[in-house]
Amino acid sequence: MANSIYQINKGINKSIEFKGLRAQYIWYFAAGVLVLLILFAAMYMLGVNSILCVLIILLAGTGLVIKVYALSNKYGEHGMMKAIARRSIPHVVKSNSRKVFIKKEEKDGKETTRNNA
């Protein structure tokens, strides 16, 4: 058998992963870093002491990293979307009247229910 000079990409249809973060959590992390960058610039322009700015951003950045990795480990690739969807489904559907389920038909100017016709 001849060895091929081309490598086969075996990562097809796998989600992207960066340093243990998967799928949408990479985007959450990037958005958080961007917000921290803007926050640092705003504090610096307002005249806050630079060391204080750096300390605040370091603490917030540490919290961001911990939170994003915790979400990634807890929910996995699609788990958070499933959890949000599960919360939006009502637990119970209540109806105090059957009028919603009975279809009315008009015959000769009179309203009658389907069962009476």
All heavy atoms as an XYZ file, in Angstrom:
918
protein
N       0.830     -1.183      0.000
C       0.000      0.000      0.000
C       0.867      1.237      0.000
O       1.843      1.311      0.726
C      -0.856      0.034      1.251
C      -2.130     -0.695      1.127
S      -3.205     -0.186      2.429
C      -4.566     -1.130      1.906
N       0.445      2.177     -0.778
C       1.180      3.437     -0.852
C       0.635      4.404      0.193
O      -0.566      4.491      0.396
C       1.035      4.035     -2.243
N       1.533      5.092      0.845
C       1.110      6.093      1.816
C       0.753      7.375      1.094
O       1.463      7.828      0.207
C       2.225      6.370      2.819
C       2.431      5.215      3.761
O       1.516      4.424      3.948
N       3.618      5.119      4.335
N      -0.353      7.954      1.504
C      -0.807      9.201      0.898
C       0.004     10.369      1.462
O       0.395     10.367      2.631
C      -2.291      9.400      1.191
O      -2.696     10.650      0.701
N       0.248     11.358      0.638
C       0.969     12.532      1.111
C       0.013     13.553      1.730
O       0.437     14.523      2.327
C       1.763     13.191     -0.034
C       0.830     13.594     -1.178
C       2.863     12.276     -0.505
C       1.490     14.433     -2.231
N      -1.293     13.293      1.593
C      -2.289     14.213      2.120
C      -2.800     13.712      3.464
O      -3.002     12.523      3.653
C      -3.475     14.352      1.162
C      -3.071     14.872     -0.187
C      -3.018     14.023     -1.287
C      -2.729     16.201     -0.356
C      -2.644     14.488     -2.523
C      -2.344     16.684     -1.591
C      -2.308     15.830     -2.674
O      -1.936     16.300     -3.890
N      -2.994     14.642      4.388
C      -3.546     14.281      5.691
C      -5.055     14.401      5.644
O      -5.589     15.321      5.026
C      -2.996     15.191      6.782
C      -1.534     14.972      7.059
C      -1.058     15.867      8.181
O      -1.751     16.775      8.593
N       0.140     15.600      8.665
N      -5.728     13.491      6.286
C      -7.178     13.526      6.341
C      -7.595     14.318      7.573
O      -7.117     14.055      8.679
C      -7.754     12.097      6.399
C      -7.379     11.341      5.134
C      -9.254     12.127      6.573
C      -7.763      9.883      5.164
N      -8.482     15.280      7.370
C      -8.994     16.072      8.482
C     -10.072     15.266      9.187
O     -11.155     15.075      8.664
C      -9.556     17.400      7.971
C     -10.024     18.291      9.094
O      -9.906     17.941     10.262
N     -10.558     19.444      8.745
N      -9.773     14.795     10.382
C     -10.730     13.984     11.121
C     -11.564     14.812     12.089
O     -12.294     14.264     12.905
C      -9.991     12.880     11.867
C      -9.301     11.923     10.924
C      -8.689     10.770     11.643
C      -8.022      9.876     10.607
N      -7.433      8.699     11.190
N     -11.478     16.120     12.007
C     -12.242     16.990     12.894
C     -13.484     17.559     12.242
O     -14.047     18.542     12.712
N     -13.934     16.936     11.171
C     -15.113     17.439     10.477
C     -16.337     17.242     11.363
O     -16.499     16.217     12.006
C     -15.284     16.714      9.123
C     -14.124     17.066      8.213
C     -16.598     17.078      8.473
C     -14.118     16.321      6.909
N     -17.209     18.237     11.385
C     -18.457     18.260     12.156
C     -18.239     18.288     13.665
O     -19.164     18.059     14.418
C     -19.363     17.075     11.791
C     -19.914     17.189     10.401
O     -20.043     18.296      9.875
N     -20.224     16.073      9.794
N     -17.041     18.553     14.124
C     -16.807     18.748     15.547
C     -16.875     20.236     15.839
O     -16.539     21.064     14.994
C     -15.429     18.216     15.954
C     -15.339     16.720     16.024
C     -14.002     16.316     16.608
C     -13.892     14.816     16.707
N     -12.604     14.413     17.282
N     -17.321     20.568     17.043
C     -17.374     21.980     17.404
C     -15.960     22.489     17.661
O     -15.069     21.728     18.033
C     -18.241     22.184     18.641
O     -17.655     21.540     19.746
N     -15.781     23.797     17.499
C     -14.465     24.369     17.727
C     -14.165     24.366     19.224
O     -15.061     24.453     20.054
C     -14.351     25.790     17.146
C     -15.404     26.721     17.739
C     -14.464     25.767     15.647
C     -15.232     28.159     17.345
N     -12.900     24.262     19.550
C     -12.480     24.237     20.949
C     -11.199     25.044     21.077
O     -10.307     24.971     20.232
C     -12.248     22.799     21.407
C     -11.906     22.702     22.862
C     -11.793     21.274     23.341
O     -12.356     20.375     22.710
O     -11.107     21.084     24.366
N     -11.131     25.854     22.140
C      -9.941     26.653     22.401
C      -9.659     26.612     23.894
O     -10.469     27.092     24.698
C     -10.144     28.097     21.935
C      -8.989     28.995     22.226
C      -7.821     28.898     21.489
C      -9.061     29.925     23.241
C      -6.751     29.711     21.760
C      -7.998     30.749     23.519
C      -6.837     30.644     22.780
N      -8.540     26.021     24.268
C      -8.108     25.938     25.664
C      -9.192     25.371     26.583
O      -9.385     25.827     27.704
C      -7.695     27.321     26.179
C      -6.619     28.001     25.393
C      -5.265     27.576     25.871
C      -4.219     28.390     25.123
N      -2.897     28.030     25.483
N      -9.947     24.403     26.084
C     -10.980     23.770     26.896
C     -12.360     24.380     26.754
O     -13.340     23.805     27.195
N     -12.446     25.571     26.179
C     -13.762     26.195     25.951
C     -14.334     25.672     24.647
O     -13.622     25.558     23.655
C     -13.643     27.715     25.871
C     -13.315     28.442     27.151
C     -13.185     29.925     26.879
C     -14.363     28.197     28.194
N     -15.618     25.380     24.635
C     -16.245     24.855     23.435
C     -17.353     25.771     22.962
O     -17.992     26.457     23.736
C     -16.862     23.492     23.719
C     -15.853     22.441     23.969
C     -16.531     21.099     23.999
N     -15.583     20.115     24.509
C     -15.931     19.045     25.148
N     -17.189     18.795     25.362
N     -15.024     18.211     25.572
N     -17.564     25.741     21.666
C     -18.712     26.345     20.990
C     -18.925     27.802     21.375
O     -18.024     28.618     21.226
C     -19.943     25.505     21.230
N     -20.129     28.125     21.874
C     -20.488     29.526     22.100
C     -19.732     30.154     23.261
O     -19.689     31.381     23.362
C     -21.999     29.666     22.320
C     -22.505     29.176     23.656
C     -22.923     27.737     23.649
O     -22.528     26.976     22.785
N     -23.715     27.353     24.618
N     -19.144     29.358     24.133
C     -18.438     29.919     25.279
C     -17.178     30.685     24.858
O     -16.743     31.595     25.564
C     -18.076     28.812     26.280
C     -19.309     28.085     26.749
C     -19.602     26.819     26.286
C     -20.200     28.700     27.613
C     -20.742     26.160     26.689
C     -21.339     28.054     28.020
C     -21.612     26.784     27.554
O     -22.753     26.150     27.944
N     -16.619     30.349     23.725
C     -15.496     31.122     23.182
C     -15.958     32.538     22.870
O     -15.273     33.514     23.167
C     -14.922     30.440     21.926
C     -14.331     29.085     22.290
C     -13.870     31.321     21.254
C     -13.934     28.244     21.109
N     -17.167     32.651     22.296
C     -17.700     33.973     21.957
C     -18.055     34.752     23.216
O     -17.856     35.969     23.273
C     -18.906     33.846     21.039
C     -18.554     33.144     19.768
C     -18.966     31.915     19.361
C     -17.674     33.637     18.744
N     -18.399     31.608     18.152
C     -17.607     32.641     17.749
C     -16.938     34.801     18.579
C     -16.838     32.787     16.603
C     -16.175     34.942     17.441
C     -16.132     33.953     16.469
N     -18.588     34.079     24.240
C     -18.884     34.764     25.497
C     -17.601     35.303     26.122
O     -17.567     36.423     26.629
C     -19.562     33.820     26.495
C     -20.911     33.310     26.055
C     -21.413     32.127     26.559
C     -21.695     33.993     25.133
C     -22.650     31.645     26.173
C     -22.921     33.520     24.734
C     -23.394     32.350     25.258
O     -24.610     31.873     24.873
N     -16.546     34.504     26.074
C     -15.271     34.925     26.634
C     -14.708     36.127     25.863
O     -14.245     37.095     26.468
C     -14.284     33.755     26.614
C     -12.961     34.072     27.238
C     -12.841     34.185     28.615
C     -11.837     34.266     26.458
C     -11.630     34.471     29.201
C     -10.620     34.562     27.031
C     -10.520     34.664     28.410
N     -14.787     36.061     24.537
C     -14.279     37.172     23.713
C     -15.075     38.454     23.966
O     -14.498     39.548     24.062
C     -14.334     36.789     22.234
N     -16.390     38.329     24.097
C     -17.220     39.507     24.377
C     -16.871     40.079     25.749
O     -16.809     41.311     25.927
C     -18.694     39.141     24.311
N     -16.633     39.225     26.728
C     -16.249     39.688     28.056
C     -14.922     40.417     28.053
O     -14.760     41.444     28.715
N     -13.954     39.903     27.296
C     -12.649     40.570     27.197
C     -12.807     41.934     26.533
O     -12.184     42.921     26.957
C     -11.644     39.674     26.427
C     -10.379     40.448     26.079
C     -11.305     38.449     27.244
N     -13.645     42.016     25.524
C     -13.888     43.300     24.855
C     -14.538     44.305     25.813
O     -14.145     45.480     25.845
C     -14.771     43.089     23.622
C     -15.030     44.321     22.763
C     -13.732     44.816     22.144
C     -16.047     44.010     21.689
N     -15.494     43.853     26.597
C     -16.131     44.733     27.588
C     -15.107     45.195     28.615
O     -15.097     46.377     29.004
C     -17.325     44.011     28.259
C     -17.798     44.759     29.493
C     -18.464     43.840     27.274
N     -14.231     44.304     29.053
C     -13.191     44.699     30.010
C     -12.226     45.715     29.415
O     -11.793     46.639     30.093
C     -12.425     43.465     30.498
C     -13.186     42.519     31.420
C     -12.332     41.302     31.742
C     -13.612     43.227     32.685
N     -11.911     45.566     28.146
C     -11.029     46.529     27.475
C     -11.685     47.909     27.417
O     -11.041     48.923     27.714
C     -10.700     46.027     26.065
C      -9.777     46.912     25.235
C      -8.387     46.933     25.851
C      -9.720     46.421     23.814
N     -12.952     47.944     27.071
C     -13.675     49.223     27.012
C     -13.800     49.829     28.411
O     -13.648     51.041     28.596
C     -15.051     49.022     26.353
C     -14.862     48.668     24.877
C     -15.930     50.255     26.504
C     -16.115     48.211     24.174
N     -14.055     48.989     29.414
C     -14.151     49.472     30.788
C     -12.821     50.065     31.261
O     -12.790     51.123     31.896
C     -14.570     48.324     31.710
C     -14.725     48.646     33.188
C     -15.878     49.612     33.402
C     -14.947     47.366     33.977
N     -11.723     49.405     30.931
C     -10.406     49.936     31.298
C     -10.165     51.295     30.638
O      -9.709     52.233     31.295
C      -9.300     48.954     30.899
C      -7.929     49.466     31.196
C      -7.414     49.378     32.476
C      -7.155     50.061     30.210
C      -6.140     49.856     32.770
C      -5.895     50.547     30.489
C      -5.388     50.448     31.774
N     -10.478     51.386     29.354
C     -10.269     52.654     28.643
C     -11.128     53.762     29.241
O     -10.654     54.897     29.411
C     -10.589     52.477     27.158
N     -12.377     53.437     29.589
C     -13.266     54.458     30.168
C     -12.755     54.915     31.532
O     -12.736     56.119     31.824
C     -14.677     53.897     30.282
N     -12.331     53.981     32.373
C     -11.818     54.358     33.696
C     -10.542     55.180     33.570
O     -10.352     56.154     34.291
C     -11.561     53.101     34.550
C     -12.801     52.430     35.048
S     -12.525     51.160     36.297
C     -11.320     50.103     35.551
N      -9.680     54.796     32.651
C      -8.421     55.516     32.459
C      -8.685     56.940     31.971
O      -8.044     57.892     32.427
C      -7.530     54.760     31.465
C      -6.145     55.339     31.347
C      -5.187     55.081     32.317
C      -5.799     56.139     30.264
C      -3.910     55.613     32.213
C      -4.529     56.677     30.145
C      -3.589     56.418     31.128
O      -2.341     56.947     31.032
N      -9.655     57.079     31.062
C      -9.980     58.416     30.531
C     -10.676     59.287     31.569
O     -10.590     60.515     31.519
C     -10.838     58.297     29.277
C     -10.044     57.761     28.098
S     -11.036     57.370     26.657
C     -11.785     58.905     26.276
N     -11.367     58.649     32.520
C     -12.014     59.420     33.587
C     -11.027     59.850     34.662
O     -11.390     60.612     35.557
C     -13.144     58.609     34.217
C     -14.377     58.416     33.343
C     -15.347     57.456     34.003
C     -15.038     59.754     33.071
N      -9.810     59.368     34.597
C      -8.773     59.812     35.515
C      -8.583     58.926     36.733
O      -7.956     59.352     37.713
N      -9.126     57.725     36.685
C      -8.917     56.790     37.797
C      -7.448     56.367     37.783
O      -6.834     56.237     36.716
C      -9.854     55.564     37.640
C      -9.640     54.562     38.771
C     -11.301     55.999     37.586
N      -6.891     56.186     38.958
C      -5.491     55.791     39.085
C      -5.238     54.527     38.250
O      -6.002     53.575     38.293
C      -5.176     55.540     40.567
C      -3.721     55.296     40.812
O      -2.899     55.303     39.891
N      -3.380     55.078     42.074
N      -4.121     54.513     37.499
C      -3.856     53.389     36.592
C      -3.678     52.066     37.324
O      -4.111     51.028     36.826
C      -2.649     53.602     35.710
O      -1.932     54.717     35.987
N      -3.074     52.074     38.477
C      -2.899     50.827     39.222
C      -4.256     50.290     39.669
O      -4.516     49.082     39.594
C      -1.949     51.044     40.429
C      -0.558     51.392     39.918
C      -1.911     49.821     41.331
C       0.431     51.758     40.991
N      -5.128     51.199     40.090
C      -6.477     50.795     40.476
C      -7.242     50.234     39.270
O      -7.968     49.240     39.399
C      -7.221     51.975     41.097
C      -8.607     51.686     41.651
C      -8.527     50.673     42.780
C      -9.259     52.976     42.122
N      -7.071     50.876     38.116
C      -7.704     50.377     36.880
C      -7.255     48.951     36.576
O      -8.085     48.078     36.288
C      -7.361     51.263     35.686
S      -8.139     52.862     35.674
N      -5.969     48.730     36.656
C      -5.426     47.405     36.360
C      -5.932     46.379     37.362
O      -6.308     45.254     36.985
C      -3.880     47.445     36.322
C      -3.297     46.049     36.266
C      -3.407     48.274     35.154
N      -5.963     46.737     38.645
C      -6.454     45.806     39.663
C      -7.925     45.449     39.446
O      -8.305     44.278     39.554
C      -6.245     46.395     41.062
C      -4.814     46.429     41.570
C      -4.745     47.131     42.916
C      -4.266     45.022     41.674
N      -8.740     46.444     39.137
C     -10.167     46.190     38.897
C     -10.354     45.283     37.686
O     -11.127     44.322     37.726
C     -10.929     47.521     38.724
C     -10.989     48.269     40.055
C     -12.337     47.285     38.182
C     -11.523     49.682     39.952
N      -9.616     45.560     36.623
C      -9.745     44.751     35.410
C      -9.220     43.339     35.644
O      -9.794     42.362     35.150
C      -9.024     45.436     34.222
C      -9.702     46.764     33.893
C      -8.997     44.534     33.005
C     -11.172     46.665     33.544
N      -8.135     43.198     36.412
C      -7.621     41.858     36.720
C      -8.628     41.045     37.529
O      -8.849     39.850     37.257
C      -6.297     41.939     37.466
C      -5.065     42.228     36.617
C      -3.837     42.394     37.504
C      -4.846     41.113     35.619
N      -9.246     41.672     38.517
C     -10.259     40.975     39.319
C     -11.479     40.600     38.459
O     -11.981     39.466     38.535
C     -10.690     41.835     40.500
C      -9.673     41.968     41.624
C     -10.152     42.965     42.670
C      -9.426     40.620     42.258
N     -11.939     41.548     37.653
C     -13.093     41.266     36.787
C     -12.742     40.211     35.737
O     -13.562     39.339     35.423
C     -13.569     42.554     36.111
N     -11.525     40.253     35.212
C     -11.088     39.261     34.229
C     -10.989     37.871     34.836
O     -11.365     36.876     34.207
N     -10.506     37.797     36.073
C     -10.442     36.511     36.765
C     -11.845     35.953     36.974
O     -12.096     34.764     36.751
C      -9.723     36.665     38.122
O      -8.420     37.218     37.887
C      -9.606     35.350     38.842
N     -12.760     36.816     37.377
C     -14.151     36.390     37.538
C     -14.759     35.932     36.225
O     -15.502     34.941     36.182
N     -14.438     36.630     35.149
C     -14.935     36.256     33.823
C     -14.443     34.875     33.421
O     -15.221     34.029     32.975
C     -14.500     37.292     32.783
C     -14.794     36.956     31.328
C     -16.277     37.080     31.047
C     -13.991     37.847     30.400
N     -13.152     34.639     33.595
C     -12.573     33.341     33.219
C     -13.203     32.222     34.042
O     -13.618     31.190     33.498
C     -11.035     33.355     33.405
C     -10.459     31.961     33.297
C     -10.395     34.279     32.388
N     -13.331     32.419     35.343
C     -13.911     31.398     36.212
C     -15.358     31.114     35.823
O     -15.781     29.955     35.720
C     -13.791     31.827     37.692
C     -12.330     31.791     38.124
C     -14.651     30.947     38.593
C     -12.078     32.407     39.479
N     -16.130     32.173     35.576
C     -17.555     32.000     35.249
C     -17.736     31.301     33.898
O     -18.571     30.399     33.763
C     -18.250     33.370     35.246
C     -19.729     33.303     35.031
C     -20.411     32.607     36.185
C     -21.919     32.654     35.995
N     -22.620     31.886     37.006
N     -16.986     31.719     32.884
C     -17.142     31.123     31.555
C     -16.712     29.656     31.569
O     -17.399     28.797     30.997
C     -16.358     31.929     30.493
C     -16.313     31.193     29.172
C     -17.000     33.289     30.297
N     -15.625     29.330     32.246
C     -15.205     27.929     32.330
C     -16.208     27.102     33.142
O     -16.462     25.943     32.831
C     -13.802     27.807     32.921
C     -12.722     27.886     31.871
C     -12.065     29.077     31.593
C     -12.368     26.762     31.146
C     -11.080     29.155     30.633
C     -11.372     26.815     30.177
C     -10.749     28.015     29.926
O      -9.773     28.080     28.949
N     -16.785     27.711     34.178
C     -17.791     26.992     34.972
C     -19.022     26.694     34.125
O     -19.578     25.590     34.188
C     -18.172     27.809     36.207
N     -19.471     27.674     33.333
C     -20.615     27.444     32.445
C     -20.300     26.376     31.415
O     -21.130     25.515     31.121
C     -21.011     28.745     31.729
C     -21.708     29.801     32.563
C     -21.866     31.088     31.761
C     -23.050     29.312     33.046
N     -19.101     26.418     30.851
C     -18.700     25.436     29.852
C     -18.667     24.028     30.443
O     -19.125     23.076     29.819
C     -17.331     25.797     29.279
O     -16.913     24.851     28.335
N     -18.138     23.904     31.654
C     -18.066     22.587     32.287
C     -19.439     22.092     32.735
O     -19.722     20.900     32.680
C     -17.115     22.617     33.483
C     -15.679     22.777     33.043
O     -15.314     22.433     31.926
N     -14.864     23.337     33.911
N     -20.298     23.008     33.186
C     -21.613     22.611     33.692
C     -22.556     22.186     32.576
O     -23.213     21.157     32.660
C     -22.238     23.764     34.480
C     -23.610     23.449     35.039
C     -24.159     24.595     35.845
C     -25.515     24.245     36.417
N     -26.062     25.348     37.207
N     -22.634     22.997     31.518
C     -23.630     22.770     30.482
C     -23.095     22.049     29.252
O     -23.849     21.451     28.514
C     -24.252     24.095     30.047
C     -25.099     24.734     31.116
C     -24.711     25.913     31.718
C     -26.277     24.139     31.522
C     -25.500     26.502     32.689
C     -27.066     24.714     32.495
C     -26.667     25.904     33.076
O     -27.441     26.472     34.041
N     -21.822     22.153     28.980
C     -21.289     21.524     27.788
C     -21.612     22.311     26.530
O     -21.962     23.483     26.574
N     -21.530     21.626     25.400
C     -21.645     22.305     24.112
C     -23.028     22.904     23.861
O     -23.156     24.041     23.461
C     -21.299     21.315     23.008
C     -21.252     21.945     21.635
C     -20.820     20.942     20.591
O     -20.307     19.874     20.937
O     -21.007     21.264     19.410
N     -24.080     22.124     24.076
C     -25.431     22.605     23.773
C     -26.320     22.692     25.008
O     -27.474     23.066     24.902
C     -26.108     21.671     22.765
C     -25.362     21.547     21.478
N     -25.242     22.599     20.600
C     -24.681     20.518     20.933
C     -24.526     22.204     19.559
N     -24.162     20.949     19.737
N     -25.796     22.362     26.168
C     -26.617     22.256     27.374
C     -27.248     23.544     27.828
O     -28.367     23.552     28.326
N     -26.545     24.678     27.681
C     -27.111     25.932     28.158
C     -28.298     26.348     27.306
O     -29.307     26.826     27.829
C     -26.057     27.044     28.171
C     -26.548     28.271     28.898
S     -25.250     29.381     29.401
C     -24.824     30.126     27.869
N     -28.219     26.137     26.001
C     -29.352     26.458     25.129
C     -30.543     25.572     25.477
O     -31.685     26.024     25.483
C     -28.968     26.273     23.663
C     -27.983     27.297     23.163
S     -27.612     27.134     21.418
C     -26.617     25.666     21.421
N     -30.278     24.299     25.791
C     -31.362     23.386     26.177
C     -31.977     23.812     27.504
O     -33.191     23.741     27.680
C     -30.833     21.959     26.276
C     -30.494     21.348     24.947
C     -29.965     19.941     25.130
C     -29.568     19.330     23.809
N     -29.027     17.977     23.971
N     -31.157     24.260     28.449
C     -31.666     24.695     29.749
C     -32.526     25.948     29.606
O     -33.584     26.067     30.246
C     -30.511     24.949     30.712
N     -32.110     26.881     28.762
C     -32.896     28.093     28.535
C     -34.214     27.738     27.858
O     -35.273     28.265     28.216
C     -32.090     29.109     27.698
C     -30.910     29.640     28.521
C     -32.963     30.259     27.225
C     -29.916     30.454     27.724
N     -34.174     26.838     26.892
C     -35.401     26.408     26.212
C     -36.329     25.683     27.187
O     -37.548     25.865     27.141
C     -35.059     25.503     25.031
N     -35.783     24.873     28.067
C     -36.588     24.132     29.040
C     -37.290     25.086     29.992
O     -38.425     24.866     30.394
C     -35.702     23.166     29.810
C     -36.458     22.095     30.549
C     -35.539     21.057     31.195
N     -34.737     20.348     30.204
C     -33.413     20.333     30.165
N     -32.712     20.996     31.053
N     -32.757     19.672     29.230
N     -36.620     26.186     30.376
C     -37.232     27.162     31.278
C     -38.370     27.925     30.627
O     -39.243     28.434     31.307
C     -36.187     28.155     31.777
C     -35.456     27.656     32.988
C     -34.571     28.716     33.565
N     -33.197     28.324     33.265
C     -32.213     29.147     32.986
N     -32.428     30.433     32.978
N     -31.016     28.706     32.715
N     -38.365     28.046     29.299
C     -39.398     28.821     28.624
C     -40.675     28.025     28.383
O     -41.687     28.599     28.000
C     -38.866     29.365     27.295
O     -38.641     28.296     26.401
N     -40.655     26.719     28.622
C     -41.849     25.891     28.456
C     -42.667     25.969     29.743
O     -42.140     25.746     30.828
C     -41.458     24.419     28.165
C     -40.699     24.337     26.850
C     -42.689     23.530     28.138
C     -40.129     22.969     26.568
N     -43.969     26.269     29.645
C     -44.780     26.337     30.868
C     -44.955     24.953     31.490
O     -45.041     23.946     30.794
C     -46.118     26.892     30.383
C     -46.161     26.598     28.931
C     -44.745     26.584     28.451
N     -45.008     24.914     32.815
C     -45.165     23.645     33.516
C     -46.600     23.131     33.416
O     -46.843     21.934     33.336
C     -44.770     23.786     34.983
C     -43.325     24.101     35.165
N     -42.338     23.183     34.927
C     -42.690     25.237     35.549
C     -41.157     23.732     35.152
N     -41.351     24.978     35.532
N     -47.565     24.053     33.459
C     -48.976     23.685     33.455
C     -49.718     24.639     32.530
O     -49.444     25.828     32.505
C     -49.564     23.787     34.884
C     -51.041     23.483     34.889
C     -48.842     22.869     35.833
N     -50.671     24.103     31.782
C     -51.558     24.937     30.974
C     -52.930     24.868     31.620
O     -53.513     23.785     31.752
C     -51.625     24.438     29.512
C     -52.596     25.272     28.710
C     -50.255     24.471     28.890
N     -53.462     26.020     32.048
C     -54.755     26.060     32.719
C     -55.788     26.706     31.809
O     -55.495     27.673     31.110
C     -54.668     26.870     34.010
C     -53.818     26.228     35.066
C     -53.836     27.050     36.330
C     -52.966     26.402     37.386
N     -52.957     27.181     38.625
N     -56.965     26.164     31.844
C     -58.070     26.744     31.096
C     -59.308     26.709     31.982
O     -59.674     25.654     32.515
C     -58.327     25.958     29.810
O     -59.462     26.476     29.161
N     -59.956     27.853     32.162
C     -61.151     27.929     32.995
C     -62.427     27.779     32.173
O     -63.512     27.793     32.722
C     -61.182     29.258     33.752
C     -60.036     29.354     34.742
O     -59.636     28.349     35.319
N     -59.509     30.545     34.922
N     -62.282     27.668     30.873
C     -63.453     27.582     30.017
C     -63.154     26.673     28.838
O     -62.026     26.579     28.379
C     -63.822     28.982     29.511
O     -64.844     28.881     28.555
N     -64.212     26.022     28.320
C     -64.052     25.174     27.143
C     -64.325     25.947     25.861
O     -64.227     25.397     24.782
C     -65.010     23.985     27.223
C     -64.662     23.047     28.332
C     -65.533     21.833     28.386
N     -66.733     21.918     27.590
C     -67.407     20.870     27.130
N     -66.999     19.668     27.401
N     -68.493     21.025     26.409
N     -64.671     27.207     25.954
C     -65.028     28.003     24.780
C     -63.900     28.063     23.761
O     -64.143     28.139     22.572
C     -65.422     29.422     25.188
C     -66.731     29.499     25.903
C     -67.060     30.935     26.243
C     -68.355     31.012     27.011
N     -68.694     32.386     27.362
N     -62.708     28.028     24.216
C     -61.557     28.110     23.320
C     -61.498     26.883     22.419
O     -61.112     26.966     21.253
C     -60.253     28.229     24.140
C     -59.042     28.224     23.236
C     -60.281     29.458     25.008
N     -61.927     25.733     22.936
C     -61.779     24.486     22.212
C     -63.005     24.114     21.376
O     -62.966     23.166     20.606
C     -61.483     23.347     23.192
C     -60.248     23.600     23.996
C     -60.331     23.969     25.330
C     -58.996     23.490     23.420
C     -59.195     24.205     26.065
C     -57.862     23.726     24.148
C     -57.956     24.085     25.474
N     -64.114     24.823     21.556
C     -65.322     24.536     20.797
C     -65.404     25.516     19.642
O     -65.444     26.721     19.832
C     -66.573     24.653     21.691
C     -66.486     23.638     22.826
C     -67.829     24.452     20.869
C     -67.597     23.763     23.845
N     -65.438     24.984     18.428
C     -65.468     25.831     17.244
C     -66.908     26.202     16.934
O     -67.788     25.351     16.865
C     -64.847     25.098     16.059
C     -64.741     25.952     14.832
C     -64.019     25.234     13.738
C     -63.939     26.144     12.528
N     -63.231     25.517     11.441
N     -67.152     27.468     16.733
C     -68.494     27.952     16.419
C     -68.645     28.056     14.907
O     -67.749     28.471     14.208
C     -68.711     29.332     17.049
C     -68.555     29.356     18.533
C     -69.872     29.421     19.172
C     -69.673     29.482     20.676
N     -70.874     29.638     21.385
N     -69.828     27.672     14.428
C     -70.142     27.789     13.009
C     -71.411     28.612     12.864
O     -72.307     28.548     13.694
C     -70.378     26.401     12.390
C     -69.159     25.525     12.412
C     -69.457     24.144     11.848
O     -70.609     23.891     11.470
O     -68.528     23.336     11.805
N     -71.478     29.386     11.807
C     -72.682     30.155     11.537
C     -73.507     29.456     10.475
O     -73.018     29.162      9.392
C     -72.312     31.566     11.062
C     -71.864     32.463     12.161
C     -71.754     33.900     11.705
O     -72.582     34.333     10.884
O     -70.830     34.564     12.160
N     -74.786     29.173     10.791
C     -75.714     28.589      9.836
C     -77.007     29.386      9.909
O     -77.638     29.473     10.959
C     -76.000     27.123     10.159
C     -74.842     26.211      9.870
C     -75.267     24.785     10.017
C     -74.090     23.888      9.701
N     -74.417     22.493      9.828
N     -77.390     29.951      8.818
C     -78.640     30.718      8.721
C     -78.704     31.828      9.762
O     -79.743     32.068     10.368
C     -79.859     29.794      8.859
C     -79.882     28.722      7.794
O     -79.394     29.002      6.676
O     -80.356     27.614      8.089
N     -77.586     32.479     10.020
C     -77.587     33.595     10.944
C     -77.522     33.192     12.403
O     -77.466     34.023     13.275
N     -77.591     31.906     12.715
C     -77.523     31.449     14.104
C     -76.137     30.876     14.383
O     -75.554     30.232     13.536
C     -78.547     30.335     14.361
C     -79.963     30.760     14.287
C     -80.811     29.639     14.827
C     -81.680     29.071     13.722
N     -82.464     27.947     14.163
N     -75.668     31.120     15.572
C     -74.404     30.507     15.976
C     -74.717     29.188     16.658
O     -75.483     29.141     17.609
C     -73.638     31.418     16.942
C     -72.975     32.601     16.283
C     -72.062     33.332     17.240
O     -71.749     32.790     18.309
O     -71.665     34.441     16.904
N     -74.162     28.140     16.149
C     -74.351     26.838     16.771
C     -73.005     26.180     16.955
O     -72.053     26.477     16.249
C     -75.232     25.906     15.894
O     -74.575     25.742     14.635
C     -76.612     26.501     15.709
N     -72.958     25.283     17.883
C     -71.720     24.546     18.066
C     -71.718     23.376     17.098
O     -72.754     22.982     16.582
C     -71.582     24.023     19.505
O     -72.671     23.175     19.774
C     -71.537     25.164     20.487
N     -70.588     22.825     16.866
C     -70.447     21.718     15.931
C     -71.231     20.493     16.421
O     -71.772     19.733     15.644
C     -68.973     21.384     15.754
C     -68.752     20.265     14.769
C     -67.295     20.055     14.531
N     -66.890     21.048     13.532
C     -65.696     21.071     12.970
N     -64.784     20.209     13.336
N     -65.390     21.963     12.087
N     -71.307     20.296     17.718
C     -71.987     19.129     18.263
C     -73.509     19.191     18.070
O     -74.163     18.180     17.952
C     -71.675     18.951     19.738
C     -70.220     18.689     19.974
O     -69.533     18.198     19.072
N     -69.719     19.006     21.139
N     -74.065     20.408     18.071
C     -75.520     20.560     17.951
C     -75.984     20.523     16.498
O     -77.165     20.415     16.248
C     -75.980     21.860     18.589
C     -75.763     21.831     20.091
O     -75.671     20.767     20.681
N     -75.668     23.000     20.703
N     -75.134     20.678     15.540
C     -75.540     20.802     14.145
C     -75.901     19.526     13.507
O     -76.025     18.477     13.681
C     -74.423     21.422     13.326
